[in-house]
Structure formats: structure tokens, C-alpha cells
Amino acid sequence: MIPRAFSAGLVLLLVAALLQPAAAIEIEEARSYPALREAGARSLLHVIGTTEADAMDGIVRTFRALQPDVALIYHQASSLDVYKAIEGAVTFDGQSYDLAISSAMDLQIKLVNDGLARRHRSLVTTRLPRWASWRERIFGFTREPAVIAYDMKAFAEAPPQSRFELLSLLRSEEGRFAGRVATYDPKVSGLGYLFATQDSLQSETYWRLMEVFGNLSARLSCCSGEMLDLLESGEIAVAYNVLGSYAQARRAAGAPIGIIYPQDYTLLMVRTALIPASSDNAEDAGKFIDFLVSPEGQRVIAGEASLAPALPEGDEGSLIPIRLGPGLLVFLDSLKRRAFLSEWESAVTAKR
């Protein structure tokens, strides 16, 4: 077990820790950040999250400039694995996770509702708008749209601007788009399940669109990054419900990716952080949350991290915010989840 107080061998200990897999969950990427002070670290903060490690890097480095004696390990995992890690009190090299960051708002709410998150209250969090926290245990630090991304090289004409227009285009040109559309697989992606269920509440167009996706043998994906990879390589032409911040970052880096904010409605996801009840270092986890929602943290989120900050609030227009609260638990009921996924599979995968 890595101790909370470190000696000069900190780097070797962290590297050794990263070579040991966490039980029952898959870590997609792991990064270690030794203490900045030569004397070693006062403590270790162990974070698990769905946010891509590259996006988290600037956030972590700025936080540690403010807390130079705190070492940190970041594990990137899927939203379902983040949930399982906290729900099952999974330890890594004998240590519990101190902070859980996820885009799957419903799974985070369930952890809070089940008593698996600690209360955190500070001067910073008390100033948050009501939508940005719940029960003083879960805190939103980004607000990111679910967009339709497309390969600009595949569209000589103007791209569709709504789900109805996309539906009409795909129906009229099935030969052109067969095997060249992608969306989340809600059976394996917690965020994909959240977007799918919220879509179903907004319009029946969603189910008609999923039927067309089924007819086109849509590619089913774990995550936005994977769908954007397929777009960049030209393997697909359209990716449905990817995170707008990730798509914007790819486009800014030169990828020929177009972005559509559907005019009928655009879902707005809140990325959240919570302190697990099993945390061994709730004090520094609380400081990290305070940093995320502070003006400085929000600046880094909008800048180096290329994510969409939660604050200040702007004009929402056609954006439909997904609200933090117990309403998100409805589709996590086992019977409702089974029924929803059965209907989704009938629409999307039954014809394969």
C-alpha cells in the first residue's frame, strides 16, 4: 500500500502502482503526478474519471501549482467503470478512490442517493447556482452539449440542422450512409444511456432515427473519442450525440469535422464530481472540487482543457439542460432499464 506520506522514492512507488490493475474495472489510461516540492508529498489524491486524460492534464497541473505538496494519480475509465469502482468500493493498490468525476449524471446521482458520497460544503460551493449541485454531495463543473458531428469531406451540400432533417437525409440516401453512421452503445456506455433516455423524453423522432440507424447497420461505440476517431479516418460520415467539447477540440487541431447543434433541441450534460464515502483523503478531494468550480478552475476548463465551463451561465436557446436530481433515477430502475434497452435493441440491432 502506498503511504500517505512520501519519501524520495515517490516516483518509483507511483510507477509501481500504475502497473497494478484495479479489480473488476478497466482503466483506459493512468497518469501520475509526483509532488512538486523536492521534500516529497504531504498526501496522495487518487482520482477516477471519464474525462480524457489529455483534457484533465492542464486542470491537474494548475491545481497542483496551488497545492504543490499533493501528489495525484488519475485513472481514466468508462462511466460504467467509474460507477462500479465507487459502488463496489474498489481499491487500487489497497487505496480507495478519493474523487469520482463522470459525465454520466444519472449514475453519479445514484451513488449520492445510495449514500456512497460524502458531504462537502465550502465558501465556494455555497455560491454555486442550485442546478450545479445536489445535496452538497455532487457538483457540476462543466456544461457540455451533445452534438451531431460529421465528416466535412463527405458533405458537399449543406448538412442537416435538425434530427428531422438528418432522418430525411438518411432515409433518402441509405446506400450512401450504410455502415457510415455511429452512435453510443447504451449497453456499455453510461453517458450513451443517459443521452438515449433523455432523447426519448424529448421527441418520438429519436426512435424513428434509431430505426434508420438500425437499417444502416450503424457503428456502435463506447465513447465520443472513438466516434471522432472514426470521423477523422473517414470510416464514418456522421456521429450522433458526441460531446461538443471533444468535437471542438478535434476541429481546432485541424480535423475536418463539422459540428451541428440540432435546432429542434440540443441536450446539455453537466460533468460532475463527488467524494466517495470510502475516500481516505476527503480533505484534498474537497479542495479539488473547490478548484474545479472556482473562477480559476473554470478558466482552465475553458482554456487548456478545451471543455465547456459551467459558469457563468449563458442564454440556453435551444439547449435543453439535463437537471441534476432524483428524476435521473427513473431509467436506472432495473425493470425500466431492461425495457428501454430491449426497445433500443429492437430498433437498432435486431436487423443485423
C-alpha positions in Angstrom: 0.0 0.0 0.0 1.3 3.5 -0.9 1.6 5.5 2.3 0.0 9.0 2.6 3.4 10.4 3.4 6.1 10.1 0.8 9.9 9.9 0.7 12.3 10.5 -2.2 11.1 7.2 -3.7 7.7 8.7 -4.6 8.1 8.4 -8.4 9.1 4.7 -8.2 6.1 4.0 -5.9 3.7 5.7 -8.2 5.0 3.9 -11.3 4.7 0.6 -9.5 1.2 1.4 -8.5 0.2 2.2 -12.1 1.3 -1.3 -13.1 -1.2 -3.0 -10.8 -4.8 -3.3 -12.3 -7.8 -2.4 -10.3 -10.1 -5.3 -9.6 -13.2 -5.7 -11.8 -12.8 -2.4 -13.7 -10.8 -1.4 -16.8 -8.5 1.5 -16.6 -8.2 3.1 -20.0 -5.3 5.4 -19.1 -3.3 6.2 -15.9 -1.2 9.2 -15.2 0.8 10.0 -12.1 1.8 13.5 -10.8 4.5 13.4 -8.1 4.7 16.3 -5.7 6.3 19.4 -7.0 8.3 20.0 -3.8 11.6 18.1 -3.6 10.9 17.2 0.1 8.0 15.0 -1.1 4.3 14.9 -0.8 2.1 15.6 2.1 -0.6 13.4 0.7 -1.9 11.4 -2.3 -5.1 12.2 -4.1 -6.4 9.3 -6.1 -8.9 10.3 -8.8 -11.0 8.2 -11.2 -12.9 9.9 -14.1 -14.4 9.7 -17.5 -12.7 12.9 -18.7 -9.9 12.2 -21.2 -6.5 12.2 -19.5 -5.3 14.9 -22.0 -8.1 17.2 -21.1 -7.5 16.6 -17.4 -3.8 17.3 -17.6 -4.0 21.1 -17.6 -6.6 21.0 -14.8 -4.4 18.8 -12.6 -1.3 20.8 -13.2 -2.9 24.1 -12.3 -4.4 22.6 -9.2 -1.1 21.2 -8.1 0.6 24.6 -8.6 -1.8 25.7 -5.9 -1.3 22.5 -3.8 2.3 21.6 -4.6 2.7 19.1 -1.8 -0.2 16.9 -3.0 0.7 14.1 -5.4 -2.1 12.8 -7.6 -2.9 9.7 -9.7 -5.6 10.0 -12.3 -7.3 6.9 -13.8 -9.4 7.4 -16.9 -12.2 4.9 -17.2 -15.7 4.4 -18.8 -18.7 5.9 -16.9 -19.9 2.4 -16.0 -16.5 1.5 -14.6 -16.3 4.8 -12.6 -19.7 3.9 -11.1 -18.7 0.3 -10.4 -15.4 1.4 -8.8 -17.3 3.6 -6.3 -20.3 1.4 -5.8 -18.1 -1.6 -5.1 -15.5 0.4 -3.1 -12.8 -0.9 -5.4 -9.3 -0.2 -4.2 -6.2 0.4 -6.2 -3.0 -1.0 -4.5 -5.0 -1.1 -1.3 -6.2 2.6 -1.5 -9.6 3.9 -2.2 -10.5 6.5 -4.8 -10.8 10.0 -3.3 -12.7 11.7 -6.1 -15.0 10.4 -8.9 -15.6 12.5 -12.0 -18.2 11.4 -14.5 -20.3 12.6 -17.5 -23.0 10.1 -16.6 -25.0 12.3 -14.4 -27.6 9.6 -13.6 -25.0 7.2 -12.3 -23.5 9.9 -10.1 -26.9 10.8 -8.7 -27.5 7.1 -7.9 -24.2 7.0 -5.9 -25.3 10.0 -3.9 -28.8 8.6 -3.4 -27.4 5.3 -2.2 -25.3 7.0 0.5 -22.0 6.5 -1.3 -20.8 10.1 -1.5 -19.6 12.4 1.3 -21.0 15.8 2.0 -18.7 18.7 1.1 -19.5 22.3 1.9 -17.2 25.3 1.4 -17.5 29.0 0.7 -17.0 28.3 -3.0 -19.7 25.6 -3.2 -22.3 27.6 -1.3 -22.1 30.2 -4.1 -23.0 27.8 -6.8 -26.3 28.1 -8.6 -28.9 25.5 -7.5 -28.6 23.5 -10.7 -24.9 22.9 -10.2 -25.1 20.8 -7.0 -27.3 18.4 -5.2 -27.4 17.6 -1.5 -24.0 19.2 -1.1 -22.5 15.9 -2.4 -22.4 16.2 -6.2 -21.0 19.2 -8.0 -21.2 20.2 -11.7 -18.2 21.9 -13.2 -18.9 21.8 -17.0 -22.0 22.1 -19.1 -21.4 20.3 -22.5 -23.8 19.9 -25.4 -24.5 16.6 -27.2 -23.9 17.4 -30.9 -24.0 15.8 -34.3 -20.5 15.7 -35.8 -19.9 15.0 -39.4 -17.0 14.5 -41.9 -16.9 17.7 -43.8 -15.3 15.9 -46.8 -18.5 13.7 -47.1 -20.9 16.7 -47.3 -20.6 18.9 -50.4 -24.1 20.1 -49.7 -25.3 21.9 -46.5 -25.5 19.4 -43.6 -28.8 18.7 -41.8 -29.6 21.1 -39.0 -32.1 19.1 -37.0 -33.0 15.5 -36.2 -35.8 15.6 -38.7 -33.6 16.8 -41.5 -31.0 14.1 -40.6 -33.7 11.5 -40.6 -34.9 12.6 -44.0 -31.4 12.6 -45.5 -30.5 9.1 -44.2 -33.8 7.7 -45.4 -33.3 9.1 -48.9 -29.7 8.0 -49.3 -29.3 4.7 -47.5 -26.8 3.5 -50.0 -24.5 6.4 -49.3 -24.7 6.1 -45.5 -24.8 2.4 -44.9 -22.3 1.5 -42.3 -21.2 5.1 -42.1 -23.1 6.4 -39.1 -22.3 5.9 -35.5 -23.7 6.5 -32.0 -23.2 5.2 -28.5 -24.0 1.7 -27.4 -26.1 2.4 -24.4 -25.5 -1.1 -23.1 -21.8 -0.4 -22.5 -21.7 3.5 -22.2 -23.3 5.2 -19.2 -23.2 8.5 -21.0 -24.7 6.9 -24.0 -27.6 5.5 -21.9 -28.2 8.9 -20.3 -28.3 10.7 -23.7 -30.6 8.0 -25.2 -33.1 8.0 -22.3 -33.2 11.8 -22.3 -33.6 11.9 -26.1 -36.6 9.6 -25.8 -38.3 12.0 -23.4 -37.9 14.9 -25.8 -39.3 13.6 -29.1 -40.6 10.5 -30.9 -38.2 11.5 -33.7 -35.4 9.8 -31.7 -37.0 6.4 -32.1 -37.5 6.8 -35.8 -33.9 8.0 -36.1 -32.7 4.9 -34.2 -34.7 2.6 -36.6 -32.9 4.2 -39.5 -29.6 3.7 -37.8 -30.5 0.1 -37.5 -31.3 -0.1 -41.2 -27.9 1.4 -41.9 -26.0 -1.0 -39.6 -24.8 1.9 -37.5 -21.4 1.6 -35.8 -22.0 1.3 -32.0 -19.3 2.9 -29.8 -18.2 3.2 -26.2 -17.4 6.9 -26.3 -17.1 10.2 -28.1 -13.4 9.9 -28.7 -13.8 6.6 -30.5 -16.5 8.1 -32.8 -14.4 11.1 -33.5 -11.5 8.8 -34.5 -13.8 7.1 -37.0 -14.8 10.5 -38.4 -11.2 11.7 -38.7 -10.2 8.5 -40.5 -13.1 8.8 -42.9 -14.6 5.5 -41.9 -18.0 7.1 -41.0 -19.7 10.3 -42.1 -22.0 11.1 -39.2 -21.6 10.6 -35.4 -24.7 11.2 -33.3 -24.7 12.7 -29.8 -20.9 13.1 -29.3 -19.7 15.6 -26.7 -19.4 19.0 -28.3 -16.3 20.0 -26.4 -14.4 16.9 -27.7 -15.5 17.6 -31.3 -14.5 21.3 -31.0 -11.0 20.3 -29.7 -10.6 17.9 -32.7 -11.6 20.6 -35.1 -9.3 23.2 -33.5 -6.5 20.7 -34.0 -7.2 20.6 -37.7 -9.5 17.6 -38.2 -12.1 18.1 -41.0 -15.0 17.7 -38.6 -18.2 19.8 -38.8 -20.5 20.3 -35.7 -24.2 20.6 -35.7 -26.2 21.9 -32.7 -29.6 20.4 -33.6 -32.1 23.2 -33.9 -35.0 21.1 -32.6 -33.1 20.7 -29.3 -29.6 20.1 -28.0 -29.1 18.2 -24.8 -26.8 19.8 -22.3 -24.9 17.5 -20.0 -23.3 18.5 -16.7 -20.0 16.8 -15.9 -19.9 16.2 -12.1 -17.5 15.4 -9.3 -18.2 13.7 -5.9 -16.2 12.5 -3.0 -16.8 8.7 -2.3 -17.8 7.7 1.2 -14.8 5.4 1.2 -12.3 8.2 0.4 -9.1 8.2 2.6 -8.3 11.8 1.6 -11.6 13.7 1.6 -9.9 17.0 2.6 -7.8 17.3 -0.6 -10.7 15.9 -2.7 -12.8 18.8 -1.4 -10.0 21.2 -2.4 -10.0 19.8 -5.9 -13.8 20.3 -6.1 -13.4 23.9 -4.9 -10.8 24.5 -7.6 -13.0 23.0 -10.3 -15.8 25.4 -9.6 -13.7 28.4 -8.8 -13.1 31.2 -11.4 -9.5 30.0 -11.9 -10.6 26.4 -12.4 -13.4 27.5 -14.8 -10.8 29.5 -16.8 -8.5 26.4 -17.1 -11.5 24.2 -18.1 -12.4 26.6 -20.9 -8.8 27.1 -21.9 -6.2 24.4 -21.5 -8.8 21.6 -21.0 -10.9 22.7 -24.1 -14.1 21.8 -22.2 -17.2 23.9 -21.7 -17.2 25.7 -18.4 -20.3 25.6 -16.2 -20.1 29.2 -15.2 -21.1 31.9 -16.0 -24.5 30.8 -17.2 -25.5 32.0 -20.7 -28.5 32.1 -22.9 -29.6 28.5 -23.3 -31.7 29.0 -26.5 -32.4 25.5 -28.0 -30.2 23.9 -25.3 -32.1 21.5 -23.0 -30.2 21.1 -19.7 -30.3 17.7 -18.1 -31.1 18.5 -14.5 -29.2 17.1 -11.5 -31.7 15.5 -9.2 -33.7 12.3 -8.3 -35.6 12.5 -11.7 -32.5 10.9 -13.3 -33.0 7.8 -11.2 -36.1 6.8 -13.2 -34.4 5.0 -16.0 -31.9 3.3 -13.6 -34.7 1.2 -12.2 -33.8 -2.3 -13.3 -37.2 -3.0 -15.0 -37.2 0.3 -16.8 -33.6 -0.1 -17.9 -34.3 -3.6 -19.2 -37.4 -2.4 -21.1 -35.6 0.6 -22.6 -32.6 -1.4 -23.8 -34.9 -4.0 -25.2 -36.8 -1.4 -27.3 -33.5 0.2 -28.3 -32.1 -3.2 -29.4 -35.3 -3.9 -31.4 -34.8 -0.6 -33.3 -31.1 -0.6 -33.7 -29.6 -4.1 -33.6 -32.5 -6.5 -34.5 -31.9 -6.3 -38.2 -28.2 -7.0 -38.1 
